[in-house]
Amino acid sequence: MTYQVFIYFYSPLNLVVDIGNTRTKTALYQGDTLVDLSIHDHYESIFLGDLIEKSANIIVGSVLNDVDALLSKLAKLKPCQLFTTQTQIPIQNKYQSISSLGSDRIAASIGAYYLYPNKNVLVIDAGTCVKYNFTNSNNEYLGGGISPGIEMRFKALHQLTAKLPLVTFNKNFDELIGNSTENSILSGVINGTIQEIDGVINNYKLNFPNLICVLTGGDAEYLSNRLKNSIFTHRNLVLKGLNDILNYSIETNTL
């Protein structure tokens, strides 16, 4: 009788921490596979004890400046990398003001690069802000654009005018003509955002053939069904990109 013995090799887990303007996400990845995801209102309130125990390496991406205490704590426990503009990445960064480039913008583009290498790719991150990030078919990150996100538009209309109310984002609203002040604000913000994104995509298509568009961020699912352009949706693209960067650092011994 012959017995076959199968030996399975499990890659160590990566802990990915994405600190955004509004929320913080923590994720565990095994290789390229997302195995755990949590969303927190503020990074100071997160408890990482169990996640740190399970992980072998950690990467932190942050759009905030004051994360030194968290980094110091993590670095004492496991190999920890803060993703900055000095971190080695697998694409060329052609952005002129690199020092002011948000970690989430380039991380999302790197996540898309691993999905669509050697392609013209526009990543649209629809969260607190709507961020457009373009990488060309030579795998060069060129930059893009930044505009207010949906919630920010509601707040700006209220805070920067004398009488307009603060309107709650109603995801069931789908009218073009608002028949009240509240509905007019809903129409202006929602339809304006959708028209903006479709218009930007159309302009990129005129300049870059065979453009691939990827939508991510907290409002990605809502917007994806309302845009006229064909688009791929990947809600956790920033997390994926940070994990790709960590794996790249491990492979190239630059962690």
Stockholm file with secondary structure:
# STOCKHOLM 1.0

chainA/1-255         MTYQVFIYFYSPLNLVVDIGNTRTKTALYQGDTLVDLSIHDHYESIFLGDLIEKSANIIVGSVLNDVDALLSKLAKLKPCQLFTTQTQIPIQNKYQSISSLGSDRIAASIGAYYLYPNKNVLVIDAGTCVKYNFTNSNNEYLGGGISPGIEMRFKALHQLTAKLPLVTFNKNFDELIGNSTENSILSGVINGTIQEIDGVINNYKLNFPNLICVLTGGDAEYLSNRLKNSIFTHRNLVLKGLNDILNYSIETNTL
#=GR chainA/1-255 SS CCCCCCCCCCCCEEEEEEECSSCEEEEEEETTEEEEEEEESCGGGCCCHHHHHHEEEEEEEESSSCCHHHHHHHHTTSCEEECCTTSCCSSEECCTTGGGCCHHHHHHHHHHHHHSTTSCEEEEEESSEEEEEEECTTSEEEEEEEEECHHHHHHHHHHTSSSCCCCCCCTTCCCSSCSSHHHHHHHHHHHHHHHHHHHHHHHHHHHSTTCEEEEESTTHHHHHTTCSSCCEECTTHHHHHHHHHHHHHHHTTCC
#=GC SS_cons         CCCCCCCCCCCCEEEEEEECSSCEEEEEEETTEEEEEEEESCGGGCCCHHHHHHEEEEEEEESSSCCHHHHHHHHTTSCEEECCTTSCCSSEECCTTGGGCCHHHHHHHHHHHHHSTTSCEEEEEESSEEEEEEECTTSEEEEEEEEECHHHHHHHHHHTSSSCCCCCCCTTCCCSSCSSHHHHHHHHHHHHHHHHHHHHHHHHHHHSTTCEEEEESTTHHHHHTTCSSCCEECTTHHHHHHHHHHHHHHHTTCC
//
